[in-house]
């Protein structure tokens, strides 16, 4: 059975965002049980030159919604990067999941050769939709989801590999 462009994009993004919610739920329970202010987690980062947890969540949201929208040839909603609280971050992830749920499979399947152009610091990058998904959108999404996991783990939250991977 062949995998379609839809199968390797929207459900993958949606599941990864769901695992991010699971990591937040588990971390919130631990923080509450141990008197940890979640504001310190929202602003936590792995290194001074890296984004905070909020920044990682914002980029994971952007990578998934823009990734799917570009392949589908539609415009993704714009979410300003204004999340300051734990609840704001969870709401951002849920809004992203809600948007992904609206994307019609027919807009993505069969669009492997659709041109996708993205703006980067050094100019534009040009891809086919398939190459964009496999070589940019998915790796970028998982980089930020993984880094959010790493920030939580580094901050003492009791999350592990199976929390990241989820149940199958």
OpenMM code with the backbone's topology and positions (N, CA, C; nanometers):
from openmm import Vec3, app, unit

residues = "UNK UNK UNK UNK UNK UNK UNK UNK UNK UNK UNK UNK UNK UNK UNK UNK UNK UNK UNK UNK UNK UNK UNK UNK UNK UNK UNK UNK UNK UNK UNK UNK UNK UNK UNK UNK UNK UNK UNK UNK UNK UNK UNK UNK UNK UNK UNK UNK UNK UNK UNK UNK UNK UNK UNK UNK UNK UNK UNK UNK UNK UNK UNK UNK UNK UNK UNK UNK UNK UNK UNK UNK UNK UNK UNK UNK UNK UNK UNK UNK UNK UNK UNK UNK UNK UNK UNK UNK UNK UNK UNK UNK UNK UNK UNK UNK UNK UNK UNK UNK UNK UNK UNK UNK UNK UNK UNK UNK UNK UNK UNK UNK UNK UNK UNK UNK UNK UNK UNK UNK UNK UNK UNK UNK UNK UNK UNK UNK UNK UNK UNK UNK UNK UNK UNK UNK UNK UNK UNK UNK UNK UNK UNK UNK UNK UNK UNK UNK UNK UNK UNK UNK UNK UNK UNK UNK UNK UNK UNK UNK UNK UNK UNK UNK UNK UNK UNK UNK".split()
positions = [
    Vec3(0.0831, -0.1171, 0.0000),
    Vec3(0.0000, 0.0000, 0.0000),
    Vec3(0.0885, 0.1248, 0.0000),
    Vec3(0.0602, 0.2137, -0.0875),
    Vec3(0.1364, 0.3379, -0.0973),
    Vec3(0.0838, 0.4396, 0.0034),
    Vec3(0.1750, 0.5187, 0.0564),
    Vec3(0.1362, 0.6286, 0.1441),
    Vec3(0.1092, 0.7513, 0.0585),
    Vec3(0.0071, 0.8247, 0.0928),
    Vec3(-0.0253, 0.9464, 0.0190),
    Vec3(0.0399, 1.0662, 0.0878),
    Vec3(0.0428, 1.1761, 0.0168),
    Vec3(0.0965, 1.2998, 0.0742),
    Vec3(0.0154, 1.3402, 0.1976),
    Vec3(-0.1142, 1.3198, 0.1916),
    Vec3(-0.1971, 1.3527, 0.3074),
    Vec3(-0.1573, 1.2654, 0.4268),
    Vec3(-0.1449, 1.1341, 0.4021),
    Vec3(-0.1130, 1.0395, 0.5098),
    Vec3(0.0173, 1.0738, 0.5818),
    Vec3(0.1131, 1.1290, 0.5088),
    Vec3(0.2428, 1.1588, 0.5709),
    Vec3(0.2569, 1.3045, 0.6132),
    Vec3(0.1453, 1.3776, 0.6089),
    Vec3(0.1508, 1.5167, 0.6533),
    Vec3(0.0498, 1.5431, 0.7646),
    Vec3(-0.0740, 1.5661, 0.7325),
    Vec3(-0.1726, 1.6102, 0.8318),
    Vec3(-0.1829, 1.5163, 0.9523),
    Vec3(-0.2013, 1.3845, 0.9335),
    Vec3(-0.2090, 1.2984, 1.0524),
    Vec3(-0.0794, 1.2952, 1.1335),
    Vec3(0.0332, 1.3083, 1.0678),
    Vec3(0.1621, 1.3085, 1.1387),
    Vec3(0.1758, 1.4367, 1.2217),
    Vec3(0.1426, 1.5497, 1.1614),
    Vec3(0.1461, 1.6753, 1.2367),
    Vec3(0.0474, 1.6711, 1.3537),
    Vec3(-0.0729, 1.6232, 1.3272),
    Vec3(-0.1768, 1.6191, 1.4299),
    Vec3(-0.1344, 1.5305, 1.5471),
    Vec3(-0.0791, 1.4156, 1.5174),
    Vec3(-0.0344, 1.3256, 1.6234),
    Vec3(0.0801, 1.3873, 1.7039),
    Vec3(0.1762, 1.4479, 1.6362),
    Vec3(0.2876, 1.5129, 1.7069),
    Vec3(0.2397, 1.6239, 1.7991),
    Vec3(0.1416, 1.7011, 1.7540),
    Vec3(0.0851, 1.8052, 1.8388),
    Vec3(0.0105, 1.7432, 1.9570),
    Vec3(-0.0546, 1.6307, 1.9332),
    Vec3(-0.1215, 1.5598, 2.0419),
    Vec3(-0.0225, 1.5125, 2.1472),
    Vec3(0.0928, 1.4667, 2.1044),
    Vec3(0.1958, 1.4245, 2.2000),
    Vec3(0.2500, 1.5443, 2.2768),
    Vec3(0.2554, 1.6582, 2.2124),
    Vec3(0.2978, 1.7795, 2.2819),
    Vec3(0.1975, 1.8132, 2.3929),
    Vec3(0.0687, 1.8000, 2.3642),
    Vec3(-0.0344, 1.8219, 2.4662),
    Vec3(-0.0164, 1.7221, 2.5813),
    Vec3(0.0115, 1.5969, 2.5480),
    Vec3(0.0355, 1.4964, 2.6529),
    Vec3(0.1546, 1.5370, 2.7404),
    Vec3(0.2620, 1.5838, 2.6789),
    Vec3(0.3791, 1.6281, 2.7557),
    Vec3(0.3426, 1.7444, 2.8472),
    Vec3(0.2606, 1.8359, 2.7969),
    Vec3(0.2162, 1.9490, 2.8793),
    Vec3(0.1298, 1.9016, 2.9953),
    Vec3(0.0370, 1.8098, 2.9677),
    Vec3(-0.0509, 1.7604, 3.0740),
    Vec3(0.0299, 1.6939, 3.1847),
    Vec3(0.1235, 1.6087, 3.1472),
    Vec3(0.2041, 1.5387, 3.2463),
    Vec3(0.2934, 1.6367, 3.3233),
    Vec3(0.3488, 1.7331, 3.2535),
    Vec3(0.4348, 1.8326, 3.3186),
    Vec3(0.3542, 1.9230, 3.4113),
    Vec3(0.2343, 1.9594, 3.3701),
    Vec3(0.1504, 2.0439, 3.4546),
    Vec3(0.1147, 1.9718, 3.5841),
    Vec3(0.0795, 1.8455, 3.5753),
    Vec3(0.0472, 1.7682, 3.6956),
    Vec3(0.1667, 1.7638, 3.7904),
    Vec3(0.2851, 1.7423, 3.7348),
    Vec3(0.4066, 1.7388, 3.8172),
    Vec3(0.4337, 1.8766, 3.8789),
    Vec3(0.4189, 1.9808, 3.7992),
    Vec3(0.4445, 2.1156, 3.8494),
    Vec3(0.3488, 2.1492, 3.9642),
    Vec3(0.2216, 2.1178, 3.9466),
    Vec3(0.1244, 2.1464, 4.0527),
    Vec3(0.1554, 2.0664, 4.1790),
    Vec3(0.1896, 1.9403, 4.1633),
    Vec3(0.2172, 1.8537, 4.2787),
    Vec3(0.3430, 1.8959, 4.3529),
    Vec3(0.4317, 1.9675, 4.2842),
    Vec3(0.5604, 2.0036, 4.3449),
    Vec3(0.5798, 2.1541, 4.3618),
    Vec3(0.4727, 2.2304, 4.3473),
    Vec3(0.4810, 2.3746, 4.3697),
    Vec3(0.5701, 2.4481, 4.2713),
    Vec3(0.5764, 2.3992, 4.1487),
    Vec3(0.6593, 2.4636, 4.0465),
    Vec3(0.5719, 2.5592, 3.9657),
    Vec3(0.6162, 2.6821, 3.9532),
    Vec3(0.5434, 2.7824, 3.8762),
    Vec3(0.5625, 2.7533, 3.7271),
    Vec3(0.4529, 2.7307, 3.6559),
    Vec3(0.4641, 2.6978, 3.5133),
    Vec3(0.5207, 2.8137, 3.4314),
    Vec3(0.5152, 2.9352, 3.4850),
    Vec3(0.5753, 3.0488, 3.4136),
    Vec3(0.7250, 3.0274, 3.3936),
    Vec3(0.7888, 2.9608, 3.4908),
    Vec3(0.9322, 2.9343, 3.4749),
    Vec3(0.9561, 2.8346, 3.3619),
    Vec3(0.8602, 2.7448, 3.3395),
    Vec3(0.8734, 2.6484, 3.2299),
    Vec3(0.8498, 2.7156, 3.0951),
    Vec3(0.7505, 2.8026, 3.0879),
    Vec3(0.7185, 2.8721, 2.9619),
    Vec3(0.8405, 2.9486, 2.9112),
    Vec3(0.9161, 3.0046, 3.0041),
    Vec3(1.0337, 3.0851, 2.9671),
    Vec3(1.1647, 3.0062, 2.9681),
    Vec3(1.1580, 2.8765, 2.9969),
    Vec3(1.2803, 2.7954, 3.0033),
    Vec3(1.3361, 2.7705, 2.8626),
    Vec3(1.4670, 2.7536, 2.8582),
    Vec3(1.5358, 2.7243, 2.7318),
    Vec3(1.6566, 2.6374, 2.7618),
    Vec3(1.7069, 2.5720, 2.6580),
    Vec3(1.8218, 2.4835, 2.6762),
    Vec3(1.9545, 2.5585, 2.6758),
    Vec3(1.9598, 2.6655, 2.6017),
    Vec3(2.0834, 2.7435, 2.5909),
    Vec3(2.0449, 2.8893, 2.5684),
    Vec3(2.1312, 2.9826, 2.6049),
    Vec3(2.0971, 3.1242, 2.5926),
    Vec3(2.0575, 3.1676, 2.4509),
    Vec3(2.1133, 3.1017, 2.3504),
    Vec3(2.0829, 3.1433, 2.2128),
    Vec3(1.9703, 3.0618, 2.1484),
    Vec3(1.8995, 2.9829, 2.2294),
    Vec3(1.7876, 2.9036, 2.1775),
    Vec3(1.6560, 2.9660, 2.2210),
    Vec3(1.5499, 2.9310, 2.1494),
    Vec3(1.4167, 2.9782, 2.1843),
    Vec3(1.3701, 2.9162, 2.3160),
    Vec3(1.2807, 2.9858, 2.3822),
    Vec3(1.2176, 2.9352, 2.5035),
    Vec3(1.1204, 2.8228, 2.4673),
    Vec3(1.0632, 2.7602, 2.5698),
    Vec3(0.9589, 2.6606, 2.5456),
    Vec3(0.8467, 2.7230, 2.4634),
    Vec3(0.8065, 2.8442, 2.4974),
    Vec3(0.7019, 2.9120, 2.4196),
    Vec3(0.7424, 2.9237, 2.2731),
    Vec3(0.8649, 2.9624, 2.2471),
    Vec3(0.9131, 2.9748, 2.1099),
    Vec3(0.9137, 2.8419, 2.0362),
    Vec3(0.9501, 2.7356, 2.1063),
    Vec3(0.9507, 2.6027, 2.0430),
    Vec3(0.8088, 2.5606, 2.0049),
    Vec3(0.7139, 2.5858, 2.0934),
    Vec3(0.5739, 2.5505, 2.0652),
    Vec3(0.5209, 2.6345, 1.9496),
    Vec3(0.5525, 2.7621, 1.9494),
    Vec3(0.5090, 2.8492, 1.8398),
    Vec3(0.5644, 2.8007, 1.7061),
    Vec3(0.6907, 2.7608, 1.7043),
    Vec3(0.7519, 2.7136, 1.5788),
    Vec3(0.6964, 2.5779, 1.5361),
    Vec3(0.6674, 2.4899, 1.6316),
    Vec3(0.6051, 2.3615, 1.5973),
    Vec3(0.4665, 2.3858, 1.5372),
    Vec3(0.3928, 2.4786, 1.5946),
    Vec3(0.2619, 2.5159, 1.5420),
    Vec3(0.2760, 2.5693, 1.3996),
    Vec3(0.3665, 2.6629, 1.3816),
    Vec3(0.3870, 2.7216, 1.2484),
    Vec3(0.4329, 2.6180, 1.1473),
    Vec3(0.5259, 2.5339, 1.1864),
    Vec3(0.5785, 2.4334, 1.0924),
    Vec3(0.4682, 2.3407, 1.0448),
    Vec3(0.3788, 2.3012, 1.1342),
    Vec3(0.2733, 2.2081, 1.0945),
    Vec3(0.1644, 2.2768, 1.0124),
    Vec3(0.1173, 2.3914, 1.0567),
    Vec3(0.0080, 2.4558, 0.9832),
    Vec3(0.0561, 2.5105, 0.8490),
    Vec3(0.1746, 2.5679, 0.8459),
    Vec3(0.2282, 2.6181, 0.7193),
    Vec3(0.2682, 2.5029, 0.6275),
    Vec3(0.3234, 2.3971, 0.6865),
    Vec3(0.3612, 2.2815, 0.6065),
    Vec3(0.2430, 2.2234, 0.5327),
    Vec3(0.1354, 2.1964, 0.6044),
    Vec3(0.0165, 2.1387, 0.5421),
    Vec3(-0.0481, 2.2377, 0.4447),
    Vec3(-0.0554, 2.3637, 0.4828),
    Vec3(-0.1193, 2.4636, 0.3959),
    Vec3(-0.0427, 2.4830, 0.2655),
    Vec3(0.0876, 2.4895, 0.2733),
    Vec3(0.1656, 2.5082, 0.1502),
    Vec3(0.1478, 2.3918, 0.0546),
    Vec3(0.1429, 2.2711, 0.1075),
    Vec3(0.1237, 2.1545, 0.0221),
    Vec3(-0.0161, 2.1559, -0.0387),
    Vec3(-0.1147, 2.2003, 0.0401),
    Vec3(-0.2536, 2.2041, -0.0053),
    Vec3(-0.2823, 2.3229, -0.0977),
    Vec3(-0.1911, 2.4191, -0.1010),
    Vec3(-0.2132, 2.5377, -0.1836),
    Vec3(-0.3142, 2.6335, -0.1231),
    Vec3(-0.3213, 2.6365, 0.0113),
    Vec3(-0.4136, 2.7251, 0.0810),
    Vec3(-0.3348, 2.8142, 0.1764),
    Vec3(-0.4028, 2.9114, 0.2324),
    Vec3(-0.3392, 3.0015, 0.3277),
    Vec3(-0.3662, 2.9534, 0.4694),
    Vec3(-0.2615, 2.9407, 0.5466),
    Vec3(-0.2748, 2.9024, 0.6875),
    Vec3(-0.3157, 3.0240, 0.7685),
    Vec3(-0.3872, 3.0022, 0.8774),
    Vec3(-0.4189, 3.1158, 0.9642),
    Vec3(-0.2913, 3.1694, 1.0284),
    Vec3(-0.2937, 3.2969, 1.0572),
    Vec3(-0.1803, 3.3599, 1.1241),
    Vec3(-0.2085, 3.3639, 1.2733),
    Vec3(-0.1169, 3.3104, 1.3508),
    Vec3(-0.1270, 3.3153, 1.4963),
    Vec3(-0.0118, 3.4020, 1.5466),
    Vec3(-0.0416, 3.5186, 1.6025),
    Vec3(0.0682, 3.5994, 1.6566),
    Vec3(0.1378, 3.5261, 1.7705),
    Vec3(0.2663, 3.5429, 1.7798),
    Vec3(0.3461, 3.4762, 1.8839),
    Vec3(0.3366, 3.5551, 2.0142),
    Vec3(0.2208, 3.5440, 2.0799),
    Vec3(0.1961, 3.6211, 2.2013),
    Vec3(0.1721, 3.5340, 2.3239),
    Vec3(0.1955, 3.4064, 2.3128),
    Vec3(0.1693, 3.3162, 2.4246),
    Vec3(0.2657, 3.3449, 2.5406),
    Vec3(0.2069, 3.3683, 2.6576),
    Vec3(0.2868, 3.4012, 2.7761),
    Vec3(0.2645, 3.3029, 2.8901),
    Vec3(0.1577, 3.2230, 2.8814),
    Vec3(0.1242, 3.1322, 2.9910),
    Vec3(0.1145, 2.9891, 2.9391),
    Vec3(0.1090, 2.8984, 3.0354),
    Vec3(0.0928, 2.7559, 3.0038),
    Vec3(-0.0348, 2.7346, 2.9234),
    Vec3(-0.1453, 2.7951, 2.9717),
    Vec3(-0.2738, 2.7809, 2.9032),
    Vec3(-0.2693, 2.8385, 2.7622),
    Vec3(-0.1960, 2.9486, 2.7450),
    Vec3(-0.1809, 3.0061, 2.6111),
    Vec3(-0.1144, 2.9069, 2.5162),
    Vec3(-0.0116, 2.8372, 2.5648),
    Vec3(0.0597, 2.7413, 2.4793),
    Vec3(-0.0302, 2.6246, 2.4411),
    Vec3(-0.1050, 2.5734, 2.5362),
    Vec3(-0.1970, 2.4636, 2.5076),
    Vec3(-0.3026, 2.5092, 2.4066),
    Vec3(-0.3539, 2.6300, 2.4252),
    Vec3(-0.4540, 2.6831, 2.3324),
    Vec3(-0.3964, 2.6967, 2.1910),
    Vec3(-0.2713, 2.7379, 2.1817),
    Vec3(-0.2068, 2.7513, 2.0500),
    Vec3(-0.1992, 2.6154, 1.9808),
    Vec3(-0.1593, 2.5137, 2.0534),
    Vec3(-0.1502, 2.3796, 1.9954),
    Vec3(-0.2883, 2.3324, 1.9511),
    Vec3(-0.3884, 2.3540, 2.0339),
    Vec3(-0.5247, 2.3106, 1.9987),
    Vec3(-0.5786, 2.3866, 1.8769),
    Vec3(-0.5509, 2.5167, 1.8668),
    Vec3(-0.5927, 2.5925, 1.7480),
    Vec3(-0.5267, 2.5369, 1.6224),
    Vec3(-0.4027, 2.4958, 1.6360),
    Vec3(-0.3311, 2.4385, 1.5215),
    Vec3(-0.3946, 2.3057, 1.4821),
    Vec3(-0.4249, 2.2222, 1.5805),
    Vec3(-0.4924, 2.0956, 1.5521),
    Vec3(-0.6281, 2.1203, 1.4849),
    Vec3(-0.7003, 2.2201, 1.5329),
    Vec3(-0.8307, 2.2519, 1.4740),
    Vec3(-0.8161, 2.2919, 1.3272),
    Vec3(-0.7155, 2.3730, 1.2972),
    Vec3(-0.6925, 2.4111, 1.1574),
    Vec3(-0.6586, 2.2885, 1.0731),
    Vec3(-0.5693, 2.2053, 1.1207),
    Vec3(-0.5308, 2.0865, 1.0444),
    Vec3(-0.6517, 1.9978, 1.0149),
    Vec3(-0.7455, 1.9924, 1.1065),
    Vec3(-0.8656, 1.9095, 1.0878),
    Vec3(-0.9545, 1.9602, 0.9748),
    Vec3(-0.9347, 2.0855, 0.9332),
    Vec3(-1.0178, 2.1414, 0.8253),
    Vec3(-0.9613, 2.1148, 0.6867),
    Vec3(-0.8399, 2.0645, 0.6792),
    Vec3(-0.7759, 2.0483, 0.5481),
    Vec3(-0.8271, 1.9232, 0.4797),
    Vec3(-0.8819, 1.9429, 0.3631),
    Vec3(-0.9386, 1.8336, 0.2842),
    Vec3(-0.8267, 1.7511, 0.2212),
    Vec3(-0.8355, 1.6225, 0.2407),
    Vec3(-0.7387, 1.5287, 0.1828),
    Vec3(-0.7188, 1.5538, 0.0323),
    Vec3(-0.8241, 1.5873, -0.0376),
    Vec3(-0.8182, 1.6067, -0.1832),
    Vec3(-0.7274, 1.7231, -0.2225),
    Vec3(-0.7050, 1.8165, -0.1309),
    Vec3(-0.6163, 1.9292, -0.1607),
    Vec3(-0.4691, 1.8908, -0.1545),
    Vec3(-0.4393, 1.7787, -0.0898),
    Vec3(-0.2999, 1.7388, -0.0690),
    Vec3(-0.2609, 1.6176, -0.1526),
    Vec3(-0.3466, 1.5165, -0.1555),
    Vec3(-0.3139, 1.3953, -0.2318),
    Vec3(-0.2945, 1.4281, -0.3791),
    Vec3(-0.1890, 1.3747, -0.4355),
    Vec3(-0.1591, 1.3961, -0.5764),
    Vec3(-0.0872, 1.5261, -0.6060),
    Vec3(-0.0494, 1.5998, -0.5038),
    Vec3(0.0160, 1.7298, -0.5244),
    Vec3(0.1678, 1.7232, -0.5059),
    Vec3(0.2252, 1.6066, -0.5255),
    Vec3(0.3688, 1.5890, -0.5025),
    Vec3(0.4543, 1.6899, -0.5792),
    Vec3(0.4111, 1.7280, -0.6979),
    Vec3(0.4917, 1.8171, -0.7822),
    Vec3(0.4525, 1.9644, -0.7705),
    Vec3(0.3554, 1.9960, -0.6853),
    Vec3(0.3156, 2.1360, -0.6677),
    Vec3(0.4385, 2.2163, -0.6249),
    Vec3(0.4641, 2.3308, -0.6880),
    Vec3(0.5777, 2.4123, -0.6444),
    Vec3(0.5509, 2.4773, -0.5090),
    Vec3(0.6508, 2.4747, -0.4233),
    Vec3(0.6441, 2.5394, -0.2928),
    Vec3(0.7670, 2.6273, -0.2796),
    Vec3(0.7429, 2.7539, -0.2487),
    Vec3(0.8515, 2.8488, -0.2291),
    Vec3(0.8398, 2.9054, -0.0888),
    Vec3(0.9496, 2.9044, -0.0172),
    Vec3(0.9510, 2.9645, 0.1159),
    Vec3(1.0595, 3.0716, 0.1219),
    Vec3(1.0328, 3.1722, 0.2023),
    Vec3(1.1312, 3.2785, 0.2222),
    Vec3(1.2208, 3.2411, 0.3373),
    Vec3(1.3498, 3.2590, 0.3152),
    Vec3(1.4496, 3.2363, 0.4190),
    Vec3(1.5373, 3.3599, 0.4299),
    Vec3(1.6201, 3.3630, 0.5306),
    Vec3(1.7081, 3.4796, 0.5496),
    Vec3(1.7914, 3.5090, 0.4257),
    Vec3(1.8391, 3.4023, 0.3637),
    Vec3(1.9284, 3.4210, 0.2482),
    Vec3(1.8548, 3.4225, 0.1146),
    Vec3(1.7230, 3.4390, 0.1173),
    Vec3(1.6452, 3.4449, -0.0066),
    Vec3(1.5343, 3.3416, -0.0069),
    Vec3(1.4973, 3.2988, -0.1250),
    Vec3(1.3900, 3.2016, -0.1376),
    Vec3(1.4453, 3.0616, -0.1588),
    Vec3(1.3710, 2.9646, -0.1096),
    Vec3(1.4020, 2.8237, -0.1345),
    Vec3(1.2853, 2.7654, -0.2124),
    Vec3(1.3173, 2.6910, -0.3162),
    Vec3(1.2147, 2.6346, -0.4047),
    Vec3(1.2167, 2.4823, -0.3935),
    Vec3(1.0985, 2.4248, -0.3794),
    Vec3(1.0815, 2.2809, -0.3640),
    Vec3(0.9642, 2.2331, -0.4486),
    Vec3(0.9574, 2.1028, -0.4675),
    Vec3(0.8298, 2.0413, -0.5011),
    Vec3(0.7623, 2.0150, -0.3665),
    Vec3(0.6319, 1.9977, -0.3650),
    Vec3(0.5606, 1.9751, -0.2393),
    Vec3(0.6139, 1.8517, -0.1660),
    Vec3(0.6423, 1.7458, -0.2402),
    Vec3(0.6922, 1.6245, -0.1758),
    Vec3(0.8287, 1.6476, -0.1125),
    Vec3(0.9179, 1.7123, -0.1854),
    Vec3(1.0501, 1.7388, -0.1302),
    Vec3(1.0417, 1.8357, -0.0122),
    Vec3(0.9554, 1.9351, -0.0216),
    Vec3(0.9346, 2.0290, 0.0883),
    Vec3(0.8880, 1.9551, 0.2139),
    Vec3(0.7889, 1.8682, 0.1982),
    Vec3(0.7364, 1.7949, 0.3128),
    Vec3(0.8429, 1.7071, 0.3757),
    Vec3(0.9105, 1.6283, 0.2939),
    Vec3(1.0047, 1.5288, 0.3465),
    Vec3(1.1375, 1.5884, 0.3926),
    Vec3(1.1817, 1.6941, 0.3275),
    Vec3(1.3144, 1.7469, 0.3588),
    Vec3(1.3141, 1.8762, 0.4399),
    Vec3(1.1983, 1.9391, 0.4548),
    Vec3(1.1942, 2.0623, 0.5326),
    Vec3(1.0828, 2.0626, 0.6377),
    Vec3(0.9580, 2.0492, 0.5958),
    Vec3(0.8457, 2.0672, 0.6883),
    Vec3(0.8466, 1.9655, 0.8025),
    Vec3(0.8568, 1.8378, 0.7704),
    Vec3(0.8571, 1.7361, 0.8765),
    Vec3(0.9800, 1.7471, 0.9664),
    Vec3(1.1014, 1.7566, 0.9102),
    Vec3(1.2171, 1.7715, 1.0006),
    Vec3(1.2088, 1.8974, 1.0881),
    Vec3(1.1619, 2.0083, 1.0332),
    Vec3(1.1489, 2.1318, 1.1094),
    Vec3(1.0471, 2.1148, 1.2224),
    Vec3(0.9338, 2.0539, 1.1916),
    Vec3(0.8308, 2.0282, 1.2923),
    Vec3(0.8864, 1.9434, 1.4060),
    Vec3(0.9483, 1.8311, 1.3716),
    Vec3(0.9983, 1.7417, 1.4762),
    Vec3(1.1158, 1.8016, 1.5536),
    Vec3(1.1936, 1.8872, 1.4915),
    Vec3(1.2996, 1.9571, 1.5646),
    Vec3(1.2382, 2.0364, 1.6801),
    Vec3(1.1319, 2.1106, 1.6521),
    Vec3(1.0734, 2.1962, 1.7549),
    Vec3(0.9933, 2.1173, 1.8585),
    Vec3(0.9238, 2.0115, 1.8171),
    Vec3(0.8545, 1.9270, 1.9144),
    Vec3(0.9567, 1.8599, 2.0057),
    Vec3(1.0630, 1.8083, 1.9477),
    Vec3(1.1673, 1.7431, 2.0270),
    Vec3(1.2340, 1.8422, 2.1206),
    Vec3(1.2606, 1.9617, 2.0735),
    Vec3(1.3254, 2.0609, 2.1581),
    Vec3(1.2325, 2.1038, 2.2722),
    Vec3(1.1025, 2.1126, 2.2464),
    Vec3(1.0072, 2.1411, 2.3548),
    Vec3(1.0139, 2.0300, 2.4591),
    Vec3(1.0159, 1.9042, 2.4140),
    Vec3(1.0322, 1.7905, 2.5053),
    Vec3(1.1613, 1.8073, 2.5855),
    Vec3(1.2693, 1.8399, 2.5169),
    Vec3(1.3990, 1.8537, 2.5838),
    Vec3(1.3979, 1.9648, 2.6890),
    Vec3(1.3314, 2.0755, 2.6603),
    Vec3(1.3220, 2.1849, 2.7575),
    Vec3(1.2477, 2.1367, 2.8820),
    Vec3(1.1367, 2.0663, 2.8608),
    Vec3(1.0606, 2.0147, 2.9751),
    Vec3(1.1445, 1.9163, 3.0562),
    Vec3(1.2095, 1.8256, 2.9880),
    Vec3(1.2919, 1.7250, 3.0559),
    Vec3(1.4068, 1.7913, 3.1316),
    Vec3(1.4728, 1.8854, 3.0662),
    Vec3(1.5846, 1.9572, 3.1272),
    Vec3(1.5391, 2.0386, 3.2496),
    Vec3(1.4115, 2.0780, 3.2488),
    Vec3(1.3555, 2.1561, 3.3592),
    Vec3(1.3049, 2.0683, 3.4734),
    Vec3(1.3299, 1.9372, 3.4629),
    Vec3(1.2953, 1.8472, 3.5714),
    Vec3(1.1593, 1.7805, 3.5602),
    Vec3(1.0933, 1.7988, 3.4491),
    Vec3(0.9632, 1.7333, 3.4326),
    Vec3(0.9843, 1.5843, 3.4065),
    Vec3(0.8988, 1.5002, 3.4626),
    Vec3(0.9173, 1.3547, 3.4528),
    Vec3(0.8621, 1.2974, 3.3217),
    Vec3(0.9097, 1.3499, 3.2112),
    Vec3(0.8668, 1.2987, 3.0809),
    Vec3(0.9781, 1.2110, 3.0243),
    Vec3(0.9377, 1.1085, 2.9526),
    Vec3(1.0349, 1.0164, 2.8958),
    Vec3(1.0051, 0.9867, 2.7502),
    Vec3(1.0828, 0.8983, 2.6954),
    Vec3(1.0730, 0.8643, 2.5543),
    Vec3(0.9326, 0.8173, 2.5157),
    Vec3(0.8718, 0.7355, 2.5990),
    Vec3(0.7385, 0.6861, 2.5654),
    Vec3(0.6333, 0.7966, 2.5714),
    Vec3(0.6564, 0.8998, 2.6534),
    Vec3(0.5661, 1.0159, 2.6528),
    Vec3(0.5772, 1.0904, 2.5207),
    Vec3(0.6963, 1.0972, 2.4671),
    Vec3(0.7192, 1.1624, 2.3382),
    Vec3(0.6608, 1.0785, 2.2244),
    Vec3(0.6879, 0.9489, 2.2273),
    Vec3(0.6420, 0.8619, 2.1189),
    Vec3(0.4928, 0.8351, 2.1242),
    Vec3(0.4362, 0.8228, 2.2424),
    Vec3(0.2942, 0.7968, 2.2563),
    Vec3(0.2594, 0.6506, 2.2425),
    Vec3(0.1300, 0.6251, 2.2467),
    Vec3(0.0790, 0.4893, 2.2336),
    Vec3(0.0455, 0.4619, 2.0882),
    Vec3(0.0644, 0.3385, 2.0501),
    Vec3(0.0412, 0.3025, 1.9104),
    Vec3(-0.0825, 0.2189, 1.8964),
] * unit.nanometer
topology = app.Topology()
chain = topology.addChain("A")
for resn in residues:
    res = topology.addResidue(resn, chain)
    for name in ("N", "CA", "C"):
        topology.addAtom(name, app.Element.getBySymbol(name[0]), res)
